[in-house]
Amino acid sequence: MSDDRLRENLRKAGVPDAAIANLDRTSLQTAWAELVATGRDKPVAAAVTYTDPEVEQRRLQFEERKWADEMSLYAKTKYKCVQTK
């Protein structure tokens, strides 16, 4: 395997670029071998998020109530400031 391919595989496995940049060929091979031996040679999977429609609906309702409360508070304080002038 070429040095570039070893570096790319190490990056995909989650090894920081700073650590990879300082490795010579032997160290690259050793690092890759350790990852393969421990089963950590697979790419880091992107986080899969699943949102329950009911939970999402409740979150949206909460955000709407929060926004309405903020606007109500803003309107009261704005009105209060106008009256005191």
DRENTORZA-832157 format. One line per field, with one value per atom (N, C-alpha, C): residue in three letters; atom name; x, y, z. Coordinates in steps of 0.02 Angstrom, whole numbers, plus 32768, in hexadecimal, padded with zeros to 4 digits. Layout:
! DRENTORZA-832157
res ALA, ...
atom CA, ...
u X, ...
v Y, ...
w Z, ...
! end
This chain:
! DRENTORZA-832157
res MET, MET, MET, SER, SER, SER, ASP, ASP, ASP, ASP, ASP, ASP, ARG, ARG, ARG, LEU, LEU, LEU, ARG, ARG, ARG, GLU, GLU, GLU, ASN, ASN, ASN, LEU, LEU, LEU, ARG, ARG, ARG, LYS, LYS, LYS, ALA, ALA, ALA, GLY, GLY, GLY, VAL, VAL, VAL, PRO, PRO, PRO, ASP, ASP, ASP, ALA, ALA, ALA, ALA, ALA, ALA, ILE, ILE, ILE, ALA, ALA, ALA, ASN, ASN, ASN, LEU, LEU, LEU, ASP, ASP, ASP, ARG, ARG, ARG, THR, THR, THR, SER, SER, SER, LEU, LEU, LEU, GLN, GLN, GLN, THR, THR, THR, ALA, ALA, ALA, TRP, TRP, TRP, ALA, ALA, ALA, GLU, GLU, GLU, LEU, LEU, LEU, VAL, VAL, VAL, ALA, ALA, ALA, THR, THR, THR, GLY, GLY, GLY, ARG, ARG, ARG, ASP, ASP, ASP, LYS, LYS, LYS, PRO, PRO, PRO, VAL, VAL, VAL, ALA, ALA, ALA, ALA, ALA, ALA, ALA, ALA, ALA, VAL, VAL, VAL, THR, THR, THR, TYR, TYR, TYR, THR, THR, THR, ASP, ASP, ASP, PRO, PRO, PRO, GLU, GLU, GLU, VAL, VAL, VAL, GLU, GLU, GLU, GLN, GLN, GLN, ARG, ARG, ARG, ARG, ARG, ARG, LEU, LEU, LEU, GLN, GLN, GLN, PHE, PHE, PHE, GLU, GLU, GLU, GLU, GLU, GLU, ARG, ARG, ARG, LYS, LYS, LYS, TRP, TRP, TRP, ALA, ALA, ALA, ASP, ASP, ASP, GLU, GLU, GLU, MET, MET, MET, SER, SER, SER, LEU, LEU, LEU, TYR, TYR, TYR, ALA, ALA, ALA, LYS, LYS, LYS, THR, THR, THR, LYS, LYS, LYS, TYR, TYR, TYR, LYS, LYS, LYS, CYS, CYS, CYS, VAL, VAL, VAL, GLN, GLN, GLN, THR, THR, THR, LYS, LYS, LYS
atom N, CA, C, N, CA, C, N, CA, C, N, CA, C, N, CA, C, N, CA, C, N, CA, C, N, CA, C, N, CA, C, N, CA, C, N, CA, C, N, CA, C, N, CA, C, N, CA, C, N, CA, C, N, CA, C, N, CA, C, N, CA, C, N, CA, C, N, CA, C, N, CA, C, N, CA, C, N, CA, C, N, CA, C, N, CA, C, N, CA, C, N, CA, C, N, CA, C, N, CA, C, N, CA, C, N, CA, C, N, CA, C, N, CA, C, N, CA, C, N, CA, C, N, CA, C, N, CA, C, N, CA, C, N, CA, C, N, CA, C, N, CA, C, N, CA, C, N, CA, C, N, CA, C, N, CA, C, N, CA, C, N, CA, C, N, CA, C, N, CA, C, N, CA, C, N, CA, C, N, CA, C, N, CA, C, N, CA, C, N, CA, C, N, CA, C, N, CA, C, N, CA, C, N, CA, C, N, CA, C, N, CA, C, N, CA, C, N, CA, C, N, CA, C, N, CA, C, N, CA, C, N, CA, C, N, CA, C, N, CA, C, N, CA, C, N, CA, C, N, CA, C, N, CA, C, N, CA, C, N, CA, C, N, CA, C, N, CA, C, N, CA, C, N, CA, C, N, CA, C, N, CA, C, N, CA, C, N, CA, C, N, CA, C, N, CA, C
u 802B, 8000, 802D, 801C, 8045, 803E, 806E, 806C, 802C, 801B, 7FDF, 7FA0, 7F9D, 7F63, 7F60, 7F9A, 7F9C, 7F83, 7F9C, 7F86, 7F3B, 7F22, 7EDA, 7EB1, 7EC7, 7EA4, 7EA6, 7EDE, 7EE3, 7EB4, 7EB0, 7E82, 7E3A, 7E28, 7DE4, 7DD3, 7E06, 7DFB, 7DF8, 7E03, 7DFD, 7E3D, 7E77, 7EB6, 7EC1, 7ED3, 7EDC, 7F14, 7F0A, 7F3B, 7F7F, 7F80, 7FBF, 7FE8, 7FC7, 7FEA, 8004, 7FDE, 7FF0, 802A, 802B, 805E, 80A5, 80AF, 80F2, 810A, 80E2, 80F3, 8119, 814E, 8170, 814C, 8164, 8142, 8139, 816E, 816A, 8136, 8136, 8105, 80BE, 80B6, 8074, 805B, 8086, 8073, 8062, 808A, 807E, 803B, 802F, 7FEF, 7FB4, 7FBA, 7F83, 7F78, 7FAF, 7FAA, 7F88, 7F98, 7F78, 7F2D, 7F1B, 7ED4, 7EAF, 7ECE, 7EAF, 7EA9, 7EDE, 7EDE, 7EA9, 7E9A, 7E69, 7E23, 7E1C, 7DDB, 7DC4, 7DF2, 7DE0, 7DF3, 7DFB, 7E10, 7DD6, 7D9A, 7D60, 7D57, 7D3F, 7D34, 7D03, 7D0E, 7CE2, 7C9F, 7C6B, 7C28, 7C0B, 7BE8, 7BC5, 7B8B, 7B7E, 7B47, 7B05, 7AE0, 7A9E, 7A6B, 7A44, 7A13, 79CD, 79A6, 7962, 7936, 7909, 78DC, 7896, 787A, 7835, 7808, 77D9, 77AE, 7788, 7774, 7750, 777E, 77BC, 77ED, 77FC, 7804, 7812, 77D8, 779B, 7760, 775E, 776D, 776F, 77A6, 77E0, 7816, 7802, 77E2, 77CB, 7798, 7769, 7738, 7759, 778C, 77B1, 77D4, 77F4, 7817, 77E6, 77AB, 7778, 7760, 7754, 7740, 7777, 77B3, 77EC, 77F1, 77EA, 77ED, 77B4, 7777, 773D, 7747, 7763, 7770, 77A4, 77D8, 780B, 77EE, 77C4, 77A5, 7775, 7751, 7723, 774B, 7781, 77AB, 77C9, 77E0, 77FC, 77C9, 778C, 7757, 7747, 7744, 7735, 776B, 77AA, 77E1, 77E6, 77D7, 77D9, 77A1, 7766, 772D, 773B, 775A, 776A, 779D, 77CE, 7800, 77E1, 77B1, 7791, 7767, 7747, 771D, 7746, 7781, 77A9, 77C9, 77C9, 77E9, 77C2
v 7FC6, 8000, 803E, 8070, 80AC, 80D6, 8103, 812F, 815A, 8173, 819D, 8176, 8139, 8110, 80FF, 80F1, 80E5, 8122, 815D, 819B, 81A5, 8199, 81A2, 8170, 8133, 8101, 8113, 812D, 8141, 817C, 81AB, 81E4, 81CB, 819E, 8183, 815F, 8142, 811E, 814D, 818E, 81BE, 81D5, 81C4, 81DA, 8223, 824F, 8296, 82A2, 82D4, 82E5, 82F5, 8318, 832B, 82ED, 82B9, 827C, 8257, 8259, 8236, 8258, 829A, 82C1, 82B0, 829E, 8292, 824A, 821E, 81D7, 81C6, 819D, 8183, 8144, 8125, 80EB, 80B2, 80A2, 806B, 807B, 80B9, 80CD, 80CC, 80E1, 80DE, 8096, 8069, 8023, 8007, 8019, 8000, 801A, 805B, 8078, 8057, 804C, 802D, 7FE5, 7FC1, 7F7B, 7F78, 7FA7, 7FA9, 7FB5, 7FE2, 7FF0, 7FB3, 7F92, 7F56, 7F1F, 7F16, 7EE1, 7EEC, 7F2B, 7F39, 7F44, 7F41, 7F49, 7F91, 7FC0, 8006, 8022, 7FF8, 800E, 8025, 801F, 8035, 8080, 80A2, 80EA, 80FC, 8137, 814F, 815F, 8140, 8149, 818B, 81AB, 81E8, 81D7, 8204, 81F9, 81F7, 81C2, 81BC, 81D1, 8201, 8219, 8205, 81ED, 81DB, 8205, 8229, 8251, 8235, 822A, 8213, 824D, 8244, 827C, 829C, 8274, 828F, 82BC, 82A5, 82CD, 830E, 8308, 8343, 8375, 835C, 8387, 83AB, 8387, 83A6, 83DA, 83CC, 83FC, 843C, 8434, 846D, 8496, 8475, 8498, 84BF, 849F, 84C1, 84FF, 84FA, 8533, 856B, 8559, 858B, 85AF, 8589, 85A7, 85D5, 85BE, 85E5, 8627, 8623, 865F, 868E, 8673, 869D, 86BF, 869B, 86B8, 86F0, 86E5, 8718, 8757, 874D, 8785, 87AB, 8786, 87A5, 87CF, 87B4, 87D8, 8815, 880E, 8846, 887D, 8869, 889A, 88BF, 889C, 88BC, 88ED, 88DA, 8906, 8941, 8937, 896D, 899F, 8985, 89B0, 89D7, 89B7, 89D5, 8A0E, 8A03, 8A35, 8A71, 8A65, 8A9C, 8AC6, 8AA7, 8ACB, 8AF9, 8AE5, 8B0C, 8B49, 8B4F, 8B88, 8BC7
w 8000, 8000, 8000, 7FD8, 7FD4, 8014, 801E, 8059, 8058, 801D, 8018, 802B, 8014, 8024, 806E, 808B, 80D4, 80FA, 80E6, 8108, 8101, 80C5, 80B9, 80E3, 80E7, 8110, 815A, 8171, 81B7, 81C4, 8195, 819D, 81A1, 8174, 8173, 81B3, 81D3, 8211, 824D, 8242, 8278, 8298, 827B, 8297, 8282, 82B1, 82A1, 826E, 8243, 8210, 822D, 8266, 8285, 8298, 82AE, 82C0, 8282, 824D, 820F, 81EC, 81ED, 81C8, 81DE, 821C, 8236, 8230, 8212, 820F, 81CF, 81D6, 819B, 8185, 8150, 8133, 8166, 818A, 81BA, 81F1, 8207, 823B, 8220, 81E0, 81C0, 81BE, 81A9, 81A5, 81EA, 821B, 825F, 827A, 826F, 8286, 8264, 8222, 81FE, 8216, 8220, 8238, 827C, 82A8, 82EA, 82E5, 82B8, 82AE, 8292, 8262, 8245, 8279, 82A1, 82D4, 8309, 8318, 834C, 8330, 82ED, 82CE, 82C7, 82D0, 82CA, 8286, 8254, 8212, 81E7, 81FF, 81D9, 81DF, 81AB, 81AE, 81E6, 8203, 8237, 8216, 822E, 8210, 8226, 81F9, 8209, 8237, 8264, 8293, 826F, 827A, 825C, 8290, 827F, 82AE, 8296, 82C4, 82B6, 82E4, 82C7, 82F0, 82EA, 8322, 8326, 8313, 82E5, 82D0, 830B, 833B, 8375, 839E, 83A8, 83CE, 83A8, 8367, 833F, 8342, 8341, 8346, 8389, 83BF, 8401, 8407, 83E8, 83E9, 83C4, 838B, 8365, 838C, 83AD, 83D6, 840E, 842D, 8462, 8448, 840E, 83F0, 83DF, 83C7, 83B7, 83F6, 842C, 846B, 8486, 8482, 849A, 8473, 8431, 8408, 8419, 8421, 8432, 8475, 84A6, 84E8, 84E3, 84BB, 84B2, 8490, 845E, 843C, 846A, 8494, 84C3, 84F6, 850F, 853E, 851D, 84E0, 84BB, 84B1, 849E, 8493, 84D4, 850B, 854C, 855F, 8557, 856A, 853A, 84FA, 84CA, 84DA, 84E8, 84F9, 8539, 856A, 85A9, 859F, 8574, 8566, 8542, 8517, 84F2, 8522, 8552, 8582, 85AF, 85C1, 85F1, 85D2, 8591, 8570, 8576
! end
